[in-house]
């Protein structure tokens, strides 16, 4: 990593005298991304599965509050820091719903107070509207850039938190799906796992609380069978956080091995962090090699023109033809731009159809259920079911849209590269925080009728019967109130009550259908708009990315043409000196390219290069050593306190 940073610095130094501020900015951005060492691992799962305790055991510190009853309500980011600290992200006045982290205010809080902000104990339902919290602890596991995100429970993996988790996975490097050993993976968890496979490059399943449930091995075998049917490459890690923390307190390596955290930590450092670092290094090397090639183009063209003046007209004709092709890449009529614009238009149309089709099926199912009974007494359960189904449909559309957007970006890249330009890897910017909350389903009249109200309804219906039959029997000399008129009144009263009951039921069913349609319309309006904005963001990022590359390529060809023309007019006395300068710069570029090739061939040794057994052994010793640090001034001594 350090060698590649130095190589990028040398590349920036070579771009400066060449008069190429565009290439210099590109390498500076590449170096900045390379130095951003964060590798995000999002911990997801249903409520009360042990996610927070898993994070605490990984870093061997009480970074996330743990409670047997209350759950996490705000995402908590745990990263490396020289000193223990905690911060909460508070949206500013212009951002009441927390739509953009860029406008958030970072407010330091005490480590012992973090539970008040991120758990339901002090911030139930995130009524403080916090964007998140950040905890920093000095841990070797996190020193390589590993960032662990403890997300709120997704409640059956169909709640609104599921959407936030899916958005977070779009920019994450790995996902850990946490489930406890009380039962095998549920259908909702498996469904969320399938979605995660489409959004993030690394997915693993962690079975927690193996110290509580003696049958955890049978559960782990059943979970392994479920995972094999989805993807046999998904790793499974049965762990016990209590054993891990207890082993650290006792400095017991055997107990630490029994906790199961050794393979999990080795996976995070080797498979996740190691591959993420190598991917970033490969991207940086690709950018640097592209810049070197462009700088060489101008220098070699000028050198060739100085050494072989007779071939200058031919070279100028070739460069002019190449420059015209580069002009085509910059125009709006270029094939890649047409593919991008048409593709985004088609995606938006498909997105609307997909979302409406999924929600239409849910609406039909809901209306059928309403017609089959009285929705009033069960409306709370029915509305929860409806919101779960709608959230599941939205998440499916979200995953589908994300996959199609990535496919479109690859199609555009292939069309662009087909025109003869070497491409660096496309990096679409962060598109998180785009799903705004949708209002919950309103309440419905339960249809409860009290005893006296029933009597009044019956009397209102019986009045006409008593009066009518009383008058008829009065012709026969009977009084107005007689057994016949009373019986007729009772019958008509009962009939009137039944008719009123049926009318009230029909009215409640109609109101329930109206509320369902209104909720579906809100989802289509709100979520459809947000998903379209996500596609538009991908379109802008992709367009700007390839436009910048086309501009760089056009600038390189234009500079090469000018250099050849100037070389043809150079006097013989100046020619030798200029040739020496060009050869010197080409030599430096060749040396830089050779060093880059050597760095690619020799990625170096680090945590990602260790074998599994060596990594587990080293990390086991590291975990026990970190507990010693904790006892001598670590987070607990700093006032973190186990919540």
Backbone torsions as a table, in degrees:
resi	resn	phi	psi	omega
1	UNK	NA	-47.5	-179.5
2	UNK	-63.6	-38.7	178.9
3	UNK	-64.4	-40.3	179.9
4	UNK	-68.0	-35.4	175.9
5	UNK	-63.0	-41.5	176.8
6	UNK	-63.4	-40.1	179.0
7	UNK	-63.5	-40.2	177.3
8	UNK	-63.9	-38.7	175.9
9	UNK	-61.4	-41.0	176.6
10	UNK	-65.0	-37.4	177.7
11	UNK	-64.7	-38.8	176.4
12	UNK	-63.4	-39.6	179.0
13	UNK	-65.6	-32.2	178.7
14	UNK	-77.2	-29.5	-179.3
15	UNK	-74.9	-25.4	-177.1
16	UNK	-65.9	-53.7	179.9
17	UNK	-68.2	-17.8	178.5
18	UNK	-77.2	-4.7	-179.0
19	UNK	70.1	35.2	-178.2
20	UNK	-119.6	76.3	177.9
21	UNK	-62.9	-26.4	178.6
22	UNK	-65.6	-43.4	178.2
23	UNK	-69.1	-34.4	178.0
24	UNK	-64.5	-44.5	178.9
25	UNK	-63.2	-38.1	179.0
26	UNK	-62.4	-44.3	178.9
27	UNK	-69.3	-34.8	177.1
28	UNK	-64.3	-41.8	176.3
29	UNK	-64.5	-39.0	178.2
30	UNK	-63.6	-42.7	179.0
31	UNK	-65.1	-38.8	179.1
32	UNK	-63.7	-43.1	178.0
33	UNK	-64.7	-35.8	-179.9
34	UNK	-66.9	-36.3	-179.8
35	UNK	-78.3	-15.4	173.3
36	UNK	-75.7	98.6	-168.2
37	UNK	-87.8	1.1	-174.2
38	UNK	-62.7	129.1	171.8
39	UNK	-121.7	105.8	-171.1
40	UNK	-85.3	127.4	174.3
41	UNK	-119.6	116.2	-177.7
42	UNK	-96.1	125.5	178.8
43	UNK	-97.5	115.8	-176.0
44	UNK	-125.1	164.8	178.8
45	UNK	156.9	173.8	179.7
46	UNK	-74.6	174.6	-178.2
47	UNK	-64.8	145.0	171.5
48	UNK	58.8	41.1	176.2
49	UNK	-102.9	-3.0	178.5
50	UNK	95.5	26.6	-178.3
51	UNK	-67.2	-47.7	-177.6
52	UNK	-64.7	-41.1	178.7
53	UNK	-67.4	-32.8	175.3
54	UNK	-61.3	-45.3	178.7
55	UNK	-63.6	-43.4	179.1
56	UNK	-60.5	-40.5	-179.9
57	UNK	-70.8	-32.8	178.1
58	UNK	-63.2	-43.6	-178.1
59	UNK	-96.0	-2.1	179.3
60	UNK	53.8	48.4	179.1
61	UNK	-159.8	149.0	178.8
62	UNK	-78.3	66.8	-176.7
63	UNK	-77.0	-31.8	-177.6
64	UNK	-119.3	135.5	179.6
65	UNK	-65.7	141.5	-178.7
66	UNK	-123.1	133.9	179.4
67	UNK	-146.7	143.5	-178.2
68	UNK	-72.2	-21.2	-176.2
69	UNK	-115.6	-49.5	-174.3
70	UNK	-82.8	145.7	-174.9
71	UNK	-111.5	166.9	176.6
72	UNK	-71.4	134.8	-178.5
73	UNK	-115.6	-11.7	-177.2
74	UNK	-132.9	135.0	176.4
75	UNK	-58.9	136.5	-178.8
76	UNK	-121.3	122.9	-179.5
77	UNK	-98.6	125.9	179.2
78	UNK	-112.7	120.0	-179.1
79	UNK	-137.8	175.7	-176.8
80	UNK	-77.7	144.6	175.0
81	UNK	-153.7	146.7	-179.8
82	UNK	-65.5	-33.3	177.6
83	UNK	-128.0	145.2	179.2
84	UNK	-62.9	135.5	178.7
85	UNK	-158.2	165.9	179.2
86	UNK	-142.4	144.7	-178.7
87	UNK	-143.1	142.9	173.2
88	UNK	-115.4	146.5	-179.8
89	UNK	-101.0	113.9	-175.8
90	UNK	-108.5	125.9	177.8
91	UNK	-67.2	143.4	177.7
92	UNK	-79.3	175.0	-172.2
93	UNK	-59.7	-33.4	-178.2
94	UNK	-78.9	1.7	-176.0
95	UNK	-135.2	68.0	-170.4
96	UNK	-65.6	-26.5	-177.8
97	UNK	-100.8	4.2	180.0
98	UNK	69.0	45.4	-176.4
99	UNK	-79.9	-21.8	-176.1
100	UNK	-140.0	121.8	-179.1
101	UNK	-69.0	-18.5	-177.6
102	UNK	-65.9	-27.0	-178.9
103	UNK	-95.9	9.8	-175.6
104	UNK	-81.1	151.5	175.5
105	UNK	-101.8	128.9	178.3
106	UNK	-88.7	116.3	-175.4
107	UNK	-115.2	112.5	179.3
108	UNK	-65.6	141.1	176.1
109	UNK	-135.8	164.6	177.1
110	UNK	-74.5	146.0	179.5
111	UNK	-59.6	-33.5	180.0
112	UNK	-73.1	-13.5	-179.9
113	UNK	-98.5	-4.0	-172.2
114	UNK	-61.7	-32.6	178.9
115	UNK	-63.8	-27.4	178.6
116	UNK	-66.7	-27.6	-175.2
117	UNK	-96.0	-33.5	-170.5
118	UNK	-105.5	-7.5	-179.1
119	UNK	-112.8	165.5	-179.8
120	UNK	-69.4	-10.8	180.0
121	UNK	-64.4	-43.3	-179.5
122	UNK	-114.7	-9.7	-176.1
123	UNK	-143.0	60.3	-177.6
124	UNK	-63.6	131.0	-179.8
125	UNK	63.3	17.9	-179.2
126	UNK	53.1	49.7	179.5
127	UNK	-67.6	-17.3	175.7
128	UNK	-77.4	-6.6	-179.7
129	UNK	58.6	39.5	179.2
130	UNK	-77.0	143.6	175.6
131	UNK	-78.7	-27.7	-178.3
132	UNK	165.8	-177.8	177.5
133	UNK	-137.2	155.1	-179.5
134	UNK	-132.9	129.5	177.9
135	UNK	-120.4	130.8	178.4
136	UNK	-114.1	132.4	178.1
137	UNK	-137.6	145.8	178.8
138	UNK	-81.1	94.5	-178.4
139	UNK	-133.4	137.3	179.4
140	UNK	-63.2	-33.2	179.5
141	UNK	-59.6	-33.7	-177.4
142	UNK	-92.9	-9.8	-173.9
143	UNK	-66.5	-24.4	179.8
144	UNK	-82.6	5.7	179.0
145	UNK	105.3	1.3	179.1
146	UNK	-66.3	128.1	177.9
147	UNK	-122.7	122.1	-177.4
148	UNK	-106.9	128.6	-178.6
149	UNK	-110.8	115.1	176.0
150	UNK	-89.8	109.0	-175.3
151	UNK	-94.1	154.6	174.5
152	UNK	-61.9	152.8	177.5
153	UNK	-61.0	142.5	-175.0
154	UNK	-95.6	10.1	168.4
155	UNK	47.9	74.3	-176.9
156	UNK	78.6	7.3	-179.1
157	UNK	54.2	29.9	176.6
158	UNK	-134.0	5.1	-176.9
159	UNK	-83.8	-178.2	178.8
160	UNK	-64.1	-27.6	178.6
161	UNK	-63.1	-25.7	178.8
162	UNK	-61.1	-41.1	-180.0
163	UNK	-63.5	-43.4	178.4
164	UNK	-63.0	-39.3	178.9
165	UNK	-65.4	-40.4	179.4
166	UNK	-65.6	-39.6	176.8
167	UNK	-62.4	-42.5	179.2
168	UNK	-63.7	-35.6	-179.6
169	UNK	-65.8	-25.2	-179.9
170	UNK	-61.2	-27.8	179.8
171	UNK	-113.7	12.1	-178.6
172	UNK	-93.0	157.5	176.7
173	UNK	-91.6	-20.6	-179.2
174	UNK	-160.2	157.6	176.7
175	UNK	-128.9	133.5	171.7
176	UNK	-111.0	112.2	176.2
177	UNK	-88.6	118.6	-174.4
178	UNK	-102.0	129.0	174.1
179	UNK	-140.2	143.4	-178.4
180	UNK	-86.8	172.6	-173.9
181	UNK	-87.1	12.3	179.8
182	UNK	-73.4	-29.2	179.6
183	UNK	-154.6	164.5	178.6
184	UNK	-73.0	170.2	-177.8
185	UNK	-57.8	134.2	179.1
186	UNK	-84.7	168.7	179.8
187	UNK	-64.2	-37.9	179.4
188	UNK	-66.5	-37.4	177.5
189	UNK	-67.5	-41.0	178.0
190	UNK	-64.4	-37.3	178.1
191	UNK	-64.5	-43.5	178.4
192	UNK	-64.9	-34.1	178.0
193	UNK	-64.6	-41.5	177.9
194	UNK	-62.8	-39.6	178.1
195	UNK	-65.8	-40.8	179.5
196	UNK	-62.3	-33.7	178.5
197	UNK	-62.3	-27.1	-179.4
198	UNK	-86.9	-9.7	-174.3
199	UNK	-112.0	-25.8	-174.4
200	UNK	-134.5	148.0	-173.6
201	UNK	-72.8	-23.9	-177.0
202	UNK	-126.7	127.8	178.9
203	UNK	-132.5	131.6	177.4
204	UNK	-137.7	156.1	178.2
205	UNK	-115.0	133.1	-178.7
206	UNK	-119.8	123.1	176.5
207	UNK	-98.0	114.2	-175.3
208	UNK	-99.4	172.7	174.7
209	UNK	61.9	38.8	177.3
210	UNK	-69.6	-17.0	178.1
211	UNK	-78.5	-15.9	-176.9
212	UNK	-93.7	-39.2	-173.3
213	UNK	-105.1	112.8	-177.7
214	UNK	-67.1	-19.6	-178.9
215	UNK	-93.8	24.1	-174.5
216	UNK	-64.4	-28.2	-179.3
217	UNK	-66.6	-39.8	177.0
218	UNK	-65.3	-38.6	177.9
219	UNK	-64.9	-41.2	179.6
220	UNK	-63.6	-38.7	177.6
221	UNK	-64.5	-42.3	178.0
222	UNK	-64.4	-40.3	177.6
223	UNK	-63.8	-39.5	178.4
224	UNK	-61.2	-38.5	177.7
225	UNK	-64.5	-41.6	178.4
226	UNK	-63.1	-43.9	-178.5
227	UNK	-66.3	-36.5	179.4
228	UNK	-62.8	-32.3	179.0
229	UNK	-73.3	-23.8	177.3
230	UNK	-88.2	-55.9	-179.9
231	UNK	-162.9	111.5	-178.3
232	UNK	-61.0	-16.7	-178.2
233	UNK	-79.6	-8.6	179.8
234	UNK	-71.7	120.0	179.9
235	UNK	-77.6	153.8	179.2
236	UNK	-126.0	129.6	-176.6
237	UNK	-126.8	102.2	171.0
238	UNK	-76.4	126.9	-175.1
239	UNK	-138.6	162.2	173.1
240	UNK	-132.7	112.2	-179.2
241	UNK	-66.8	-37.9	-178.7
242	UNK	-64.2	-41.2	177.5
243	UNK	-64.5	-40.2	179.4
244	UNK	-61.0	-48.9	-178.8
245	UNK	-68.2	-38.0	179.0
246	UNK	-67.1	-39.2	177.5
247	UNK	-63.3	-37.8	178.5
248	UNK	-66.7	-36.9	178.9
249	UNK	-68.6	-37.4	-177.4
250	UNK	-91.3	-4.4	-174.7
251	UNK	55.4	43.4	-176.4
252	UNK	-105.1	108.8	-177.7
253	UNK	-71.6	-34.3	179.7
254	UNK	-66.6	-41.6	178.3
255	UNK	-66.4	-35.4	177.0
256	UNK	-64.3	-41.7	178.4
257	UNK	-64.6	-36.5	179.7
258	UNK	-69.0	-24.9	-179.3
259	UNK	-67.2	-21.7	178.8
260	UNK	85.5	4.6	-176.6
261	UNK	-81.2	-18.3	179.4
262	UNK	-58.7	-54.6	177.9
263	UNK	-61.2	-35.2	-179.8
264	UNK	-66.0	-45.3	-180.0
265	UNK	-66.8	-39.3	177.6
266	UNK	-62.7	-37.8	177.2
267	UNK	-64.0	-44.1	-178.5
268	UNK	-64.3	-42.3	-177.3
269	UNK	-78.0	-39.4	-176.1
270	UNK	-86.5	-52.2	-174.4
271	UNK	-78.8	-42.1	-174.3
272	UNK	-88.1	-61.2	-176.7
273	UNK	-67.0	-43.6	-178.5
274	UNK	-61.2	-46.9	-179.6
275	UNK	-68.7	-36.5	178.2
276	UNK	-63.6	-41.1	178.9
277	UNK	-66.6	-41.4	179.7
278	UNK	-66.3	-35.5	176.8
279	UNK	-64.3	-43.2	179.0
280	UNK	-65.5	-38.3	178.1
281	UNK	-66.1	-38.8	179.0
282	UNK	-65.1	-40.7	177.6
283	UNK	-63.2	-44.2	-179.3
284	UNK	-64.3	-41.5	178.7
285	UNK	-64.3	-36.5	179.2
286	UNK	-66.1	-42.5	177.5
287	UNK	-63.0	-44.2	-179.2
288	UNK	-64.2	-41.7	180.0
289	UNK	-64.9	-37.1	177.5
290	UNK	-64.2	-40.9	178.6
291	UNK	-66.3	-42.1	178.5
292	UNK	-59.7	-43.0	-180.0
293	UNK	-62.6	-39.3	-179.9
294	UNK	-69.6	-37.8	177.4
295	UNK	-67.8	-36.3	178.4
296	UNK	-64.9	-36.8	-175.0
297	UNK	-56.3	-49.0	-179.4
298	UNK	-66.5	-43.0	-177.0
299	UNK	-66.8	-43.8	-177.9
300	UNK	-69.1	-35.3	176.9
301	UNK	-63.2	-45.2	179.6
302	UNK	-66.0	-41.4	-179.8
303	UNK	-63.9	-41.7	179.0
304	UNK	-64.0	-38.8	179.3
305	UNK	-67.8	-33.6	178.8
306	UNK	-72.5	-40.1	-176.1
307	UNK	-82.6	-28.7	-179.2
308	UNK	-130.9	77.3	-176.9
309	UNK	-60.2	-28.9	-176.0
310	UNK	-67.4	-24.7	-178.6
311	UNK	-90.4	5.5	-176.4
312	UNK	-62.2	-45.5	179.1
313	UNK	-57.2	-40.8	179.5
314	UNK	-64.7	-44.3	-180.0
315	UNK	-63.5	-39.5	178.9
316	UNK	-63.3	-39.5	178.0
317	UNK	-63.9	-41.1	178.5
318	UNK	-65.1	-43.1	179.5
319	UNK	-65.5	-37.5	179.2
320	UNK	-65.0	-39.9	177.7
321	UNK	-64.3	-41.8	178.1
322	UNK	-65.5	-37.1	-179.9
323	UNK	-67.2	-36.3	176.7
324	UNK	-64.9	-37.3	175.5
325	UNK	-65.6	-37.7	177.1
326	UNK	-65.9	-35.2	175.8
327	UNK	-60.8	-39.4	179.6
328	UNK	-61.7	-36.4	179.9
329	UNK	-65.1	-28.9	-177.2
330	UNK	-83.8	-18.0	-175.7
331	UNK	-78.1	154.2	179.6
332	UNK	-65.9	-20.6	-179.7
333	UNK	-86.4	2.7	179.7
334	UNK	-61.1	151.1	-174.7
335	UNK	-62.1	-38.0	-177.9
336	UNK	-68.7	-35.7	178.0
337	UNK	-69.8	-38.6	176.2
338	UNK	-62.8	-43.3	177.6
339	UNK	-61.0	-42.0	-179.1
340	UNK	-65.8	-49.8	-176.9
341	UNK	-65.3	-46.2	178.6
342	UNK	-64.4	-39.6	-178.9
343	UNK	-64.3	-42.5	178.8
344	UNK	-66.3	-40.2	176.0
345	UNK	-60.4	-44.2	177.8
346	UNK	-65.1	-39.3	-179.7
347	UNK	-64.3	-40.3	179.6
348	UNK	-64.4	-42.5	177.3
349	UNK	-63.6	-44.2	178.7
350	UNK	-65.3	-36.7	178.9
351	UNK	-61.7	-48.4	179.7
352	UNK	-60.8	-43.3	-179.8
353	UNK	-65.3	-42.7	-178.2
354	UNK	-63.8	-46.4	-178.4
355	UNK	-65.9	-45.6	-179.9
356	UNK	-65.4	-37.1	-179.5
357	UNK	-65.7	-44.4	178.7
358	UNK	-63.3	-44.9	-177.7
359	UNK	-71.4	-30.0	177.9
360	UNK	-65.2	-40.5	176.9
361	UNK	-63.4	-39.7	178.4
362	UNK	-65.2	-41.3	179.6
363	UNK	-62.5	-43.0	178.4
364	UNK	-63.3	-42.3	179.2
365	UNK	-64.0	-40.5	179.4
366	UNK	-66.1	-43.5	-179.8
367	UNK	-65.9	-36.3	176.0
368	UNK	-63.2	-43.0	178.3
369	UNK	-64.7	-37.1	178.9
370	UNK	-65.4	-41.4	-179.2
371	UNK	-66.0	-21.7	-175.3
372	UNK	-88.5	-1.6	-179.3
373	UNK	-170.0	-172.7	179.6
374	UNK	-91.3	114.6	-177.3
375	UNK	-75.8	-15.0	-174.7
376	UNK	-59.9	-57.7	-176.0
377	UNK	-64.0	-25.3	-175.5
378	UNK	-111.2	20.0	-171.9
379	UNK	-65.6	-35.6	-179.8
380	UNK	-63.3	-44.3	177.3
381	UNK	-68.4	-38.4	-179.6
382	UNK	-65.0	-44.0	-179.8
383	UNK	-65.9	-35.5	176.3
384	UNK	-64.8	-42.4	177.1
385	UNK	-61.5	-42.9	-178.4
386	UNK	-63.1	-45.1	-179.6
387	UNK	-65.4	-35.7	176.8
388	UNK	-64.8	-45.1	-179.8
389	UNK	-65.4	-40.5	179.2
390	UNK	-65.8	-43.3	178.4
391	UNK	-62.2	-37.8	177.7
392	UNK	-64.9	-41.2	179.1
393	UNK	-65.3	-41.9	179.4
394	UNK	-64.4	-41.2	179.3
395	UNK	-65.2	-38.2	176.4
396	UNK	-63.2	-42.6	177.3
397	UNK	-64.7	-38.9	178.5
398	UNK	-60.9	-47.4	179.9
399	UNK	-64.2	-42.3	178.5
400	UNK	-61.8	-43.5	-179.9
401	UNK	-65.0	-41.6	179.8
402	UNK	-62.7	-42.9	178.4
403	UNK	-65.3	-41.2	178.7
404	UNK	-66.9	-35.7	178.3
405	UNK	-65.1	-41.7	177.1
406	UNK	-64.4	-39.2	177.7
407	UNK	-63.0	-40.9	179.1
408	UNK	-64.2	-41.0	178.8
409	UNK	-62.0	-38.1	177.6
410	UNK	-67.4	-39.3	178.1
411	UNK	-61.7	-43.3	179.0
412	UNK	-63.5	-41.3	179.5
413	UNK	-62.9	-39.7	179.1
414	UNK	-65.8	-40.2	177.8
415	UNK	-65.9	-38.2	-179.6
416	UNK	-67.8	-45.9	-178.8
417	UNK	-66.9	-27.6	179.8
418	UNK	-65.0	-18.0	178.8
419	UNK	-89.0	11.3	170.2
420	UNK	93.0	21.5	179.6
421	UNK	-115.1	129.7	176.7
422	UNK	-74.0	133.9	-173.2
423	UNK	-109.0	136.4	162.9
424	UNK	-75.9	169.8	-176.4
425	UNK	-74.1	137.9	-179.1
426	UNK	-74.7	133.6	176.5
427	UNK	-127.3	100.3	177.4
428	UNK	-75.7	136.9	-176.2
429	UNK	-64.6	170.5	-179.1
430	UNK	-64.1	129.1	179.8
431	UNK	-118.7	31.4	179.0
432	UNK	-76.1	173.3	177.1
433	UNK	57.6	42.7	-179.9
434	UNK	-110.4	-6.7	-178.5
435	UNK	-101.2	100.3	178.8
436	UNK	-73.6	155.3	179.9
437	UNK	-70.1	145.3	176.0
438	UNK	-103.8	138.8	-178.6
439	UNK	-59.3	140.3	179.5
440	UNK	-67.4	168.6	179.8
441	UNK	-68.6	128.1	180.0
442	UNK	-63.8	163.3	178.5
443	UNK	-73.9	158.3	179.7
444	UNK	-126.2	144.8	176.6
445	UNK	-57.9	126.7	-177.3
446	UNK	-71.9	-14.5	178.0
447	UNK	78.8	21.0	-178.9
448	UNK	-76.6	132.3	178.6
449	UNK	-122.8	123.5	-179.5
450	UNK	-74.5	172.8	-176.6
451	UNK	-63.1	-49.0	-177.9
452	UNK	-65.4	-34.2	177.6
453	UNK	-65.8	-38.5	176.3
454	UNK	-62.5	-41.1	179.6
455	UNK	-62.7	-42.6	-179.7
456	UNK	-64.9	-40.3	178.4
457	UNK	-63.1	-42.0	178.7
458	UNK	-65.7	-41.0	179.8
459	UNK	-66.5	-37.6	178.5
460	UNK	-63.2	-36.4	178.5
461	UNK	-77.2	-30.9	-177.1
462	UNK	-82.1	-19.3	-177.1
463	UNK	-57.6	-48.5	-179.5
464	UNK	-62.8	-38.5	-179.5
465	UNK	-66.2	-44.1	179.3
466	UNK	-63.2	-44.2	-178.0
467	UNK	-65.9	-45.4	-176.4
468	UNK	-66.4	-49.6	-177.8
469	UNK	-74.3	-26.5	175.5
470	UNK	-66.1	-40.4	177.9
471	UNK	-67.3	-40.1	179.2
472	UNK	-64.7	-44.2	179.4
473	UNK	-72.9	-20.3	176.8
474	UNK	-66.6	-26.0	176.3
475	UNK	-64.9	-25.4	178.8
476	UNK	-92.2	11.1	177.6
477	UNK	87.9	8.3	-179.5
478	UNK	-90.3	153.8	178.6
479	UNK	-69.9	166.9	-179.5
480	UNK	-61.5	-43.0	177.7
481	UNK	-97.5	108.3	-179.6
482	UNK	-143.6	169.7	-177.7
483	UNK	-56.0	-35.6	-178.3
484	UNK	-69.5	-47.5	-179.2
485	UNK	-65.8	-37.4	177.9
486	UNK	-65.3	-42.8	178.9
487	UNK	-63.3	-42.0	178.3
488	UNK	-64.6	-37.8	178.1
489	UNK	-63.7	-39.9	178.9
490	UNK	-64.2	-44.0	-179.8
491	UNK	-63.3	-46.2	179.8
492	UNK	-69.1	-32.2	176.5
493	UNK	-65.4	-43.3	177.8
494	UNK	-64.6	-39.9	177.9
495	UNK	-65.2	-40.1	178.1
496	UNK	-65.1	-37.8	178.4
497	UNK	-64.7	-42.2	179.5
498	UNK	-64.8	-40.7	178.0
499	UNK	-64.7	-40.7	177.5
500	UNK	-64.6	-38.5	178.8
501	UNK	-64.5	-43.0	178.5
502	UNK	-66.1	-37.5	178.8
503	UNK	-65.7	-42.6	178.1
504	UNK	-65.0	-36.2	177.8
505	UNK	-65.1	-45.6	179.0
506	UNK	-61.5	-38.7	-179.9
507	UNK	-66.0	-42.4	178.0
508	UNK	-64.6	-41.0	178.1
509	UNK	-63.1	-40.9	176.5
510	UNK	-64.5	-41.5	177.9
511	UNK	-64.2	-39.5	179.7
512	UNK	-63.9	-42.9	178.2
513	UNK	-63.7	-37.6	177.8
514	UNK	-63.7	-42.0	179.0
515	UNK	-65.0	-38.6	178.7
516	UNK	-64.4	-46.1	179.9
517	UNK	-63.1	-39.8	-179.9
518	UNK	-64.4	-41.1	178.5
519	UNK	-65.6	-42.1	178.4
520	UNK	-62.3	-41.9	179.0
521	UNK	-63.4	-40.3	178.1
522	UNK	-61.7	-41.9	-179.5
523	UNK	-65.4	-45.3	179.7
524	UNK	-61.1	-42.8	-178.2
525	UNK	-67.4	-49.6	-173.1
526	UNK	-76.2	-54.1	-175.9
527	UNK	-69.3	-38.6	176.8
528	UNK	-58.4	-42.4	178.2
529	UNK	-62.9	-43.5	-177.2
530	UNK	-68.2	-39.7	178.5
531	UNK	-68.6	-35.0	174.1
532	UNK	-63.4	-41.6	177.9
533	UNK	-61.6	-36.2	178.1
534	UNK	-63.8	-43.0	178.1
535	UNK	-65.5	-40.0	178.0
536	UNK	-63.2	-37.3	178.0
537	UNK	-65.0	-42.9	176.2
538	UNK	-61.0	-40.4	179.2
539	UNK	-62.0	-46.5	-178.9
540	UNK	-65.3	-42.9	-179.6
541	UNK	-63.2	-44.1	-179.7
542	UNK	-65.3	-45.2	179.7
543	UNK	-61.5	-46.8	-179.3
544	UNK	-64.8	-37.6	-179.6
545	UNK	-60.3	-53.1	-177.2
546	UNK	-74.6	-28.8	175.1
547	UNK	-64.1	-41.6	177.9
548	UNK	-62.3	-40.8	179.1
549	UNK	-65.2	-41.9	178.6
550	UNK	-63.3	-38.9	177.6
551	UNK	-63.7	-43.3	178.9
552	UNK	-61.9	-45.0	-178.6
553	UNK	-63.3	-42.4	178.9
554	UNK	-64.7	-42.0	179.4
555	UNK	-63.1	-40.4	-179.5
556	UNK	-64.1	-43.9	179.8
557	UNK	-67.6	-38.5	178.4
558	UNK	-64.7	-44.0	178.2
559	UNK	-63.5	-37.4	179.5
560	UNK	-65.7	-40.1	178.6
561	UNK	-64.5	-43.7	178.1
562	UNK	-64.1	-39.6	-179.9
563	UNK	-63.9	-40.3	178.7
564	UNK	-65.8	-39.9	178.8
565	UNK	-65.4	-42.1	178.8
566	UNK	-67.3	-35.9	179.7
567	UNK	-65.3	-35.0	-179.7
568	UNK	-66.5	-26.4	-179.2
569	UNK	-96.7	4.4	-177.8
570	UNK	-77.0	135.7	177.9
571	UNK	-70.3	156.3	-177.8
572	UNK	-61.0	-36.4	-178.3
573	UNK	-63.8	-34.2	-178.5
574	UNK	-88.2	-16.5	-172.5
575	UNK	-65.9	-43.1	-177.0
576	UNK	-63.4	-41.9	178.9
577	UNK	-64.8	-41.5	179.1
578	UNK	-66.1	-36.3	177.8
579	UNK	-62.9	-40.8	179.6
580	UNK	-63.9	-41.7	178.9
581	UNK	-62.0	-44.4	-178.4
582	UNK	-65.7	-42.7	179.5
583	UNK	-63.0	-36.8	178.6
584	UNK	-63.9	-44.9	179.9
585	UNK	-68.1	-38.7	176.0
586	UNK	-63.6	-37.0	177.2
587	UNK	-62.8	-40.5	178.4
588	UNK	-66.6	-39.9	177.8
589	UNK	-65.7	-40.0	177.4
590	UNK	-63.8	-41.0	178.5
591	UNK	-64.7	-39.8	177.7
592	UNK	-63.7	-41.0	178.3
593	UNK	-65.4	-39.2	178.8
594	UNK	-65.7	-40.7	177.3
595	UNK	-64.9	-37.4	177.9
596	UNK	-65.0	-42.1	177.9
597	UNK	-63.4	-39.0	177.7
598	UNK	-65.3	-38.7	178.6
599	UNK	-66.5	-37.1	177.0
600	UNK	-65.1	-39.3	-178.6
601	UNK	-73.9	-25.6	-178.8
602	UNK	-119.8	81.0	-176.4
603	UNK	-66.3	-14.9	178.3
604	UNK	92.7	164.8	-179.8
605	UNK	-101.0	145.8	179.7
606	UNK	-170.9	-169.1	178.8
607	UNK	-57.0	-33.0	-178.2
608	UNK	-73.6	-14.5	-177.5
609	UNK	-95.0	-3.8	-178.0
610	UNK	-76.8	149.4	171.5
611	UNK	-69.8	163.3	-175.2
612	UNK	-60.9	-45.9	-178.2
613	UNK	-65.2	-44.0	179.5
614	UNK	-64.0	-40.8	-179.9
615	UNK	-63.5	-45.3	-179.4
616	UNK	-62.5	-41.7	-178.9
617	UNK	-65.1	-44.1	179.8
618	UNK	-66.8	-39.3	-179.1
619	UNK	-71.8	-31.5	176.7
620	UNK	-63.5	-46.5	177.2
621	UNK	-62.5	-39.8	-179.8
622	UNK	-61.7	-44.4	-179.7
623	UNK	-60.8	-40.1	178.5
624	UNK	-69.2	-36.8	178.2
625	UNK	-66.7	-36.3	-178.3
626	UNK	-65.2	-30.4	177.7
627	UNK	-65.5	-37.2	176.4
628	UNK	-60.4	-38.6	177.4
629	UNK	-63.8	-37.8	-178.3
630	UNK	-65.1	-39.9	-177.8
631	UNK	-72.1	-18.8	-179.2
632	UNK	-114.3	58.9	174.5
633	UNK	102.7	15.3	178.8
634	UNK	-78.8	-164.0	-175.2
635	UNK	-58.0	-37.7	-177.8
636	UNK	-66.7	-39.6	177.5
637	UNK	-70.7	-22.2	179.7
638	UNK	-83.8	1.6	175.9
639	UNK	101.4	16.1	-178.5
640	UNK	-65.9	-48.4	176.8
641	UNK	63.5	130.7	178.8
642	UNK	-75.9	122.0	-176.6
643	UNK	-68.9	NA	NA
